[in-house]
Amino acid sequence: MKTTQNNKNSFVNRSASKMVLIVTLFFTFTAINAQAEKQTSSLGTLKQINAGLLNVGYTEAGPSTGKPVILLHGWPYDIHSYNEVVPILVAKGYRVITPYLRGSGTTTFLSKDTFRNGQQAALASDIIALMDALKIDKAIIGGFDWGARTAVVMAALWPERLTGLVAVSGYLVVNLEANLKPLPPTAELGWWYQYYFATERGKLGYTQNTYEFNKLIWKIASPLWNFDKATYDQTAQSFDNPDHVAIVIHNYRWRQSLEAGESKYDSLEKKLSLRPEIKVPTITIASDFDGANADGKAYANKFTGKYAHRILKGIGHNVPQEDPKAFAQAIIDVDNLK
């Protein structure tokens, strides 16, 4: 009888321990979810969808019936560059989608065998595939850095999919042949990291020091922007993506013709090498980062549709995060460009 009572007490104790563990795990999971929701609250809900070669992580905010706007981030940035842009657009009734590009955040490849390609046609094809997956026929596309290049490439290759384009730094389509020609020394100095990435030392260095490396790029590209650690850390989590280093290294090596792209993109790259005109309604934005090219005259003739150019003083490269009102206004205005 005593043994039975002991067994019963042991069972009760084990059950109580399990219940405590379950309750603890429940509240821990709830807290983690709450924190994740807090982190993406201004961007909307974080979702995942299979699109083309990827399982794309993206946020969505605003009415499902609103005019679609897709915002594309650059390197070394992520979707949080649009933390303050999205609410402005949602208040105007837009449906705003902000995806992590390949190699960033929660976007991953569906197959381990897919080549980790960072060339411009691949990134643009990703967003077209995302639009297809979300059943979005047309959208306003806005971006900066890699995101601007991707948006311009989309406008050049698939103009029927865009109702408007907002591109920081203008016509950023890569021309491999032109990239083989040296620039003046001061201009070459600005691209030091591209030459660093061309070496195996650079690849290893970026792998080992991604956090500090990208923080340095933020400071160089936006010298007047006094971002705090929390702001940077919110984005830095995106660099933990398992394909981040591979995509970044390939992107810059491909630009210098040090690594090949994929043959399936050859026809697209051939079209881009002809530097096609952009007929989609466009607003380009320049900032201090653009230096002598801030007036936009070097690329104005590439935009042959409805077009406007804006210059932001005292703003660095991360325009959406440094001047969210100006970027959001450009999205709104391109929708009604005369």
C-alpha positions as CSV (number, residue, x, y, z in Angstrom):
1,M,0.0,0.0,0.0
2,K,2.8,2.4,0.8
3,T,4.5,1.6,-2.5
4,T,1.3,2.4,-4.3
5,Q,1.0,5.7,-2.5
6,N,4.6,6.5,-3.3
7,N,4.1,5.7,-7.0
8,K,1.0,7.9,-6.9
9,N,2.8,10.8,-5.4
10,S,5.7,10.4,-7.9
11,F,3.2,10.4,-10.8
12,V,1.5,13.6,-9.4
13,N,4.9,15.3,-9.0
14,R,5.9,14.3,-12.6
15,S,2.6,15.6,-13.9
16,A,3.0,18.8,-12.0
17,S,6.5,19.3,-13.4
18,K,5.3,18.7,-16.9
19,M,2.5,21.2,-16.4
20,V,5.0,23.8,-15.2
21,L,7.2,23.1,-18.2
22,I,4.3,23.4,-20.6
23,V,3.1,26.6,-19.0
24,T,6.6,28.0,-19.1
25,L,7.1,27.1,-22.7
26,F,3.7,28.5,-23.6
27,F,4.5,31.9,-22.1
28,T,8.0,31.9,-23.6
29,F,6.6,31.1,-27.0
30,T,4.0,33.8,-26.5
31,A,6.6,36.4,-25.5
32,I,8.8,35.5,-28.5
33,N,5.8,35.9,-30.8
34,A,4.9,39.2,-29.2
35,Q,8.4,40.5,-29.7
36,A,8.4,39.3,-33.3
37,E,5.1,41.0,-33.9
38,K,6.4,44.2,-32.2
39,Q,9.4,44.2,-34.5
40,T,7.3,44.0,-37.7
41,S,4.2,45.8,-36.4
42,S,4.8,49.0,-38.4
43,L,5.5,46.9,-41.5
44,G,2.4,44.7,-41.1
45,T,2.4,40.9,-40.7
46,L,5.4,38.8,-41.5
47,K,4.5,36.1,-43.9
48,Q,6.2,33.4,-46.1
49,I,5.3,32.2,-49.6
50,N,6.9,29.9,-52.2
51,A,7.7,32.0,-55.2
52,G,10.0,30.8,-58.0
53,L,13.3,29.5,-56.5
54,L,12.6,30.9,-53.1
55,N,10.5,30.7,-50.0
56,V,10.1,34.5,-49.6
57,G,9.7,36.3,-46.3
58,Y,7.7,39.5,-46.7
59,T,5.5,41.8,-44.7
60,E,2.1,43.0,-45.8
61,A,0.1,46.0,-44.5
62,G,-2.9,47.9,-45.6
63,P,-6.2,46.9,-47.2
64,S,-6.1,43.9,-49.5
65,T,-8.0,45.9,-52.1
66,G,-5.6,48.8,-52.0
67,K,-3.3,49.6,-54.9
68,P,-0.2,47.4,-54.5
69,V,3.2,48.9,-53.6
70,I,6.3,46.7,-53.4
71,L,9.3,48.2,-51.5
72,L,12.7,46.7,-52.1
73,H,15.7,47.1,-49.7
74,G,19.4,47.2,-50.5
75,W,22.6,45.9,-49.1
76,P,23.5,45.9,-46.2
77,Y,20.0,46.8,-45.2
78,D,16.7,45.0,-44.9
79,I,12.9,45.6,-44.8
80,H,13.2,47.7,-41.6
81,S,14.5,50.6,-43.8
82,Y,10.7,51.0,-44.5
83,N,9.6,51.1,-40.8
84,E,8.2,54.6,-41.1
85,V,7.4,54.6,-44.9
86,V,4.8,51.8,-44.7
87,P,2.4,53.5,-42.2
88,I,2.3,56.6,-44.3
89,L,1.4,54.6,-47.4
90,V,-1.1,52.5,-45.5
91,A,-2.8,55.6,-44.3
92,K,-3.3,56.6,-47.9
93,G,-5.0,53.2,-48.7
94,Y,-2.1,51.4,-50.3
95,R,-1.5,47.7,-49.9
96,V,2.2,47.6,-49.1
97,I,4.4,44.5,-49.5
98,T,8.0,44.6,-48.3
99,P,10.0,41.4,-49.1
100,Y,13.4,40.2,-47.9
101,L,15.6,39.8,-51.0
102,R,17.4,36.5,-51.5
103,G,20.2,36.1,-48.9
104,S,18.4,38.2,-46.4
105,G,16.1,37.7,-43.4
106,T,13.6,34.8,-43.6
107,T,13.9,34.4,-47.4
108,T,15.5,31.0,-48.2
109,F,16.1,28.8,-51.3
110,L,13.7,25.9,-51.8
111,S,16.6,23.7,-53.0
112,K,20.0,23.3,-51.5
113,D,21.2,22.7,-55.1
114,T,20.2,26.1,-56.5
115,F,23.1,28.3,-57.4
116,R,23.4,31.2,-55.0
117,N,23.3,33.8,-57.6
118,G,23.4,37.6,-56.9
119,Q,23.2,38.9,-60.5
120,Q,20.7,41.6,-61.3
121,A,18.4,39.6,-63.5
122,A,18.1,36.9,-60.9
123,L,17.0,39.4,-58.2
124,A,14.5,41.0,-60.5
125,S,13.1,37.6,-61.6
126,D,12.6,36.9,-57.9
127,I,10.2,39.8,-57.5
128,I,8.3,39.0,-60.6
129,A,7.9,35.5,-59.2
130,L,6.7,36.9,-55.9
131,M,4.1,39.1,-57.7
132,D,2.9,36.0,-59.6
133,A,2.6,34.0,-56.3
134,L,0.7,36.8,-54.7
135,K,-1.5,37.2,-57.8
136,I,-0.4,40.8,-58.3
137,D,-0.6,41.9,-61.9
138,K,0.8,45.4,-61.5
139,A,2.4,47.4,-58.7
140,I,4.3,50.5,-57.9
141,I,7.9,49.4,-57.2
142,G,10.2,51.5,-55.1
143,G,13.7,50.8,-53.8
144,F,17.2,52.0,-53.0
145,D,20.6,50.4,-53.6
146,W,20.1,46.8,-54.7
147,G,16.4,47.4,-54.4
148,A,16.6,50.4,-56.8
149,R,18.6,48.4,-59.3
150,T,16.1,45.5,-59.0
151,A,13.2,47.9,-59.5
152,V,14.8,49.6,-62.6
153,V,15.6,46.2,-64.1
154,M,12.0,45.1,-63.6
155,A,10.8,48.3,-65.4
156,A,13.2,47.7,-68.2
157,L,12.3,44.0,-68.8
158,W,8.7,43.8,-67.6
159,P,7.2,47.4,-67.9
160,E,3.7,45.9,-68.1
161,R,4.1,44.8,-64.5
162,L,4.7,48.3,-63.1
163,T,2.3,51.2,-62.6
164,G,5.1,53.4,-61.3
165,L,8.8,53.4,-60.3
166,V,10.7,55.2,-57.5
167,A,14.5,54.6,-57.7
168,V,17.1,56.1,-55.4
169,S,20.3,57.0,-57.4
170,G,18.5,56.6,-60.7
171,Y,19.4,54.3,-63.6
172,L,21.5,51.6,-61.8
173,V,21.5,48.8,-64.4
174,V,24.8,47.0,-64.4
175,N,26.7,47.0,-67.7
176,L,29.5,44.4,-67.4
177,E,31.5,45.7,-70.3
178,A,31.4,49.3,-68.9
179,N,32.4,48.0,-65.5
180,L,35.7,46.8,-66.9
181,K,36.8,50.3,-67.5
182,P,38.6,52.0,-64.6
183,L,37.2,55.1,-62.9
184,P,39.1,58.2,-61.6
185,P,41.0,57.3,-58.4
186,T,38.6,59.1,-56.1
187,A,35.6,57.2,-57.5
188,E,37.5,53.9,-57.3
189,L,38.2,54.6,-53.6
190,G,34.5,54.6,-52.9
191,W,34.1,51.0,-54.2
192,W,36.9,49.6,-52.0
193,Y,34.7,46.9,-50.6
194,Q,34.0,45.5,-54.1
195,Y,37.7,44.9,-54.6
196,Y,38.0,43.4,-51.1
197,F,35.2,41.0,-51.9
198,A,37.0,40.0,-55.1
199,T,39.6,38.2,-52.9
200,E,39.3,35.1,-50.9
201,R,40.6,37.1,-47.9
202,G,37.7,39.5,-48.5
203,K,35.2,36.6,-48.5
204,L,36.6,35.2,-45.3
205,G,36.8,38.6,-43.7
206,Y,33.1,39.3,-44.5
207,T,32.1,35.9,-43.2
208,Q,33.9,36.4,-39.9
209,N,33.0,40.1,-39.5
210,T,29.6,40.6,-41.1
211,Y,28.1,42.6,-38.2
212,E,30.9,45.1,-37.9
213,F,31.6,45.2,-41.7
214,N,28.0,46.2,-42.5
215,K,27.9,48.7,-39.6
216,L,30.9,50.4,-41.2
217,I,29.2,50.5,-44.5
218,W,26.1,52.2,-42.9
219,K,28.4,54.9,-41.4
220,I,30.3,55.5,-44.6
221,A,27.2,55.6,-46.8
222,S,25.2,57.9,-44.4
223,P,27.8,60.0,-42.5
224,L,25.2,62.4,-41.1
225,W,22.7,59.7,-39.9
226,N,23.1,59.1,-36.2
227,F,21.5,55.7,-36.0
228,D,21.6,53.9,-32.6
229,K,22.5,50.3,-31.8
230,A,18.9,49.1,-31.6
231,T,18.2,50.4,-35.1
232,Y,21.2,48.7,-36.6
233,D,20.6,45.5,-34.6
234,Q,17.0,45.2,-35.9
235,T,18.4,44.9,-39.4
236,A,21.6,43.0,-38.5
237,Q,19.5,39.9,-37.7
238,S,18.9,39.6,-41.4
239,F,22.6,39.0,-42.1
240,D,22.3,35.7,-40.3
241,N,20.6,34.2,-43.3
242,P,22.5,31.1,-44.3
243,D,23.0,32.4,-47.9
244,H,23.8,36.0,-47.1
245,V,27.5,35.9,-47.6
246,A,27.3,33.8,-50.8
247,I,24.8,36.1,-52.4
248,V,26.7,39.3,-51.5
249,I,30.1,37.9,-52.7
250,H,28.6,36.6,-56.0
251,N,26.8,39.9,-56.6
252,Y,30.0,42.0,-56.5
253,R,32.2,39.5,-58.2
254,W,29.7,39.1,-61.0
255,R,29.6,42.9,-61.5
256,Q,33.4,42.8,-62.1
257,S,33.1,39.7,-64.4
258,L,35.1,37.7,-61.9
259,E,32.3,35.1,-61.6
260,A,29.8,34.0,-64.2
261,G,26.1,34.3,-63.8
262,E,23.6,31.6,-65.1
263,S,22.9,31.0,-68.7
264,K,19.2,31.0,-68.1
265,Y,19.5,34.8,-67.5
266,D,21.6,35.5,-70.6
267,S,18.8,36.8,-72.8
268,L,17.7,39.1,-70.0
269,E,21.2,40.4,-69.4
270,K,21.7,40.9,-73.2
271,K,18.6,43.2,-73.2
272,L,19.9,45.1,-70.2
273,S,23.4,45.5,-71.8
274,L,21.6,47.6,-74.5
275,R,20.7,50.1,-71.7
276,P,17.0,50.1,-72.5
277,E,14.9,53.2,-71.8
278,I,12.4,53.2,-69.0
279,K,8.9,54.2,-70.1
280,V,7.2,53.5,-66.8
281,P,6.2,56.7,-64.8
282,T,9.3,57.3,-62.6
283,I,10.6,59.5,-59.9
284,T,14.3,59.3,-59.2
285,I,15.8,60.5,-55.9
286,A,19.4,61.6,-55.3
287,S,21.0,62.4,-52.0
288,D,24.5,63.4,-50.7
289,F,25.6,59.8,-51.4
290,D,25.4,60.5,-55.1
291,G,27.9,63.3,-55.0
292,A,28.4,65.0,-58.4
293,N,25.6,62.9,-59.9
294,A,23.0,64.2,-57.6
295,D,21.5,66.4,-60.3
296,G,20.5,63.3,-62.2
297,K,21.6,64.6,-65.5
298,A,23.8,61.6,-66.2
299,Y,20.7,59.3,-66.5
300,A,17.7,61.6,-67.0
301,N,17.5,60.7,-70.7
302,K,17.0,57.0,-69.8
303,F,13.6,57.8,-68.4
304,T,11.4,58.6,-71.4
305,G,8.0,58.3,-69.8
306,K,6.5,60.7,-67.2
307,Y,9.5,61.6,-65.1
308,A,10.6,63.7,-62.1
309,H,13.9,64.0,-60.2
310,R,14.3,65.0,-56.6
311,I,17.4,65.9,-54.6
312,L,17.6,65.5,-50.8
313,K,20.2,67.5,-49.0
314,G,21.9,66.1,-45.8
315,I,20.6,62.6,-46.5
316,G,22.8,59.5,-47.1
317,H,22.2,56.3,-49.0
318,N,19.5,54.8,-46.9
319,V,16.9,57.3,-48.0
320,P,13.7,55.5,-46.8
321,Q,15.0,55.3,-43.3
322,E,16.7,58.7,-43.2
323,D,13.9,60.6,-44.8
324,P,10.8,58.4,-44.8
325,K,8.4,61.2,-45.5
326,A,10.2,62.2,-48.7
327,F,10.4,58.6,-49.9
328,A,6.7,57.9,-49.1
329,Q,5.7,61.1,-50.8
330,A,7.6,60.0,-54.0
331,I,5.6,56.8,-54.0
332,I,2.3,58.7,-53.6
333,D,3.3,61.3,-56.3
334,V,4.5,58.7,-58.9
335,D,1.0,57.3,-58.7
336,N,-0.3,60.6,-60.0
337,L,2.6,61.8,-62.1
338,K,1.6,64.2,-64.8
